Amino acid sequence: MNKKLLVVGMATVFSLGLAACNDGGSKATEKQKVSETSTSETQTITYLKKDYTVPTDIKKVAAASLEAMEDAAVLGVKPTGAITVGGKLPTYLAKDLEGAESIGEKMQPNHEVLLKMKPDVILGTTKFQPEVAEKLGKVATMIPVSHISTDWEANLRLMGEVSGTKEKAEEVIKQYKEDVAKVKASIEPKVKDKEAVVVRIRAGNMQVYPASVYLNPVLYEDLGLTVPTEIKAVEKQEAISIEKFAEMDPDIVFLQFDESENAKTPKVLDELQSNAIWKNLKAVKDNKVFINAVDPLAQGGTAWSKIAFLKAVEDKLTK
């Protein structure tokens, strides 16, 4: 009798032990599944040596900068949200980005609108003030897209990664480099021993840029034109007087002017063109001043801007 009770008791303990082990095992498995799920729901994107955590399945991209919007247009991406200029999508991007919801004005994305939109990722700009970047980062991961022209490939690949168009991005980069080689050969006889300068009128002043900024890399790095001594000395966007510009006296001038950037001085372009010093410039006399060869709001350091400007340079300098 006692032996039977002992056997039954041991069997019961053994069964309970197995149940406990199974329960613990299932809990461990369940915990592992939860961990695996949470990990698989996010991914890490490395951009310009910095890591950003974003959802694995990105459905809503907020293009909170013109840089991001230009990259979206090149890749045929329709962002959920985009910034506006004067309450409207910039004319040069309107068709490509049709349907994107306004998330505020240039350099001033609307925090409340973004909160309602709930984007998976926000592509901003390195030109944002720190407080703006911080505020946007509280809505979703905000990746500051570089405004430096030499980062254009990394920028395009970033858009390709968050939008599922990585292959298209590589195709665009490859095609641009092939086009550069062709254009370089076609304009070489026309630009030999000549200097070309890009100048932009903003807030009523003529502005020049370093050789690696804005549209300049297309001229100096891609097409191999000589960098004027005066441009070599420029470290950031810099105002230049008409007198100083006349001392430079370049052979070719690409002049960019947008009304929205000169709201307080709407007649500044007309005044410049009627200035006696301007009229005496070599480029003016030779009809080598090209006003808005590309849209004046084009950011310069993006694939869209580079492609458009390359075509413009070829068109203007092979005639």
Phi, psi and omega in degrees: 000309180298323180296321180296318179297320180297317181295315180298319180297317180295322180296320180296314179300317181298318180295317179297322178298317178297318180298317180296318180296316180297319180295317178296321180295317181293324178294320179296318179297317180299317179298319179296318180298317179299316180298316181295322180295314182295325179289319183288345180280346179233160177219160178252126177251127178260122182225122182050048174070013176240144181262139178229134179265124181223164178299148177294319180257090182275118180248329182241114177249125176260113179271094186265023178205155178294329177301311181294323180294321179293320178295321178298317181298318180297323184267002180071027180269137178255096180293151178293321180227154179208157179277162181238165175234114184067030178084001181228156173297140178308135184309318186288348179242354187304315183294315182292328184252018181306132180101346179290137180280139179292131177243025178117179183273163178310130180070358180225063179302143182276112184299318182294318180297318180294323178298319179289325181290325182055060179291154177282330179205146177245125176258107183260223179209152177288355178274353178296143171292150183308320182293327177291313180300318181296318181295318180293325180295342178277345178276312180197171176303123180251118178258117180283106180289128183296137176265003179280125187303324183289354177263013188300324180292317178297321179298314182294320179294326177298312178298321179298322182288319183279347183246001180074028181236040183299319180295320179297321179300316180295323178296318180296316180298314180298315182296320180299315181295325176292320179294324178301315181300320180291314181294320179302317180292323184285330182263349185310313180296333183278335186247005180301128179063022178244153179249137179237143182224139173260128178231142184233133178264119180223135181052035175082002182239148173285133182235139174240165187229159174298162182299337183259010185238153177062228183274352186304321181302332178297316181288309191270322181268313184284312184264352173075021177289154181291133178279120179301146181306319181296325180287328178300330183276350182279129183255341178201177178309128188219132178288143179225135181283160179297327179294315179294323179294324179294328177293325176291315177043063181291159180284329184226135180231127172254108185256124181250131181215127176234135183299321183295336179269359180224041185301327181274348180226063186297340183260009186299324180293316178298319180295321179296314183292339179265357180290133183299322180295317178299314182299336183270000179292146179304314182295324179293314180297327182267008182057042179245029173255120184245110183271126180051056176300330170232166181307133184296343177270354178305134187285341175091313185260031179240167177300318180302310182297317182294318179296314181295317182289323178300316178296320180295317179299315179299315181296315184285325188262000177254002179282000000 
